[in-house]
Amino acid sequence: MNPYEELANAIVLQAVKDYRLTDDEAELAEIERFFRSGWFGVLSKVDPEYLIRNLRKEKSK
């Protein structure tokens, strides 16, 4: 994996960690906007709706 891919993965993983650690609705909405953004699409091939759905399931447990 090249350094740019590593950086992209680190950015996405940090957003996932931030989502998991907050209960603030405004922050959750902001992170979800990031997941749905074009910038996220450049960083990752993961389907943002799939990711959001699974993160929401984790929070509801």
N, C-alpha and C positions, 0 to 999 in steps of 0.2 A: 504494500500500500504506500502510495506516495505521500509526502508531507501535506499536500493540499487535501487529500482525502481524509487524512488523520484529523486535520483541523476541522473539516466539515463535520465529521463524525463527533468530534468533541463538542462542537456548538450544539448539535442536535441532542446529544446526551445530556448536556447541561440544561437545556430547555425541559427535557423529560424529568430530570432531577428536581428542577425548580417547580414544575407542575405537581410532582408528588409531595413536595414539602410544604406547599402553601394551601391555606383554606380560604384565602382572600379571593372573593368572587371577581373583583376587578383584575387582579393579577392572573387568575385562571383564564379570563376572557382575553387578556392581552397575549398570553402564551398560545391560546387556541388561534388567535389571529395570525401569529407567527407561523404556526403549523400550516395554516391555509394560504400563506403568502407565496408569492413567486420566489422569494429568497429561499424559503424552505425547499421548494421544488428544485432549485439549483443545488442545494446542499445534499438532498436525499431523494431517493426513488420511492421511499415509503409512502403509502397512501395516507394522507393526513387524516381523513375521516376514520380510517381503521385505527390509527394511532390514538386519536382523541377518544374514540369509543372504548378502547381498551384501558386507557388511563382513567376514564370516568368510572369504569367497572371496578378498577382497583380502589378508587376513592370511596365507592359505595359499600365496600366490605366492612 
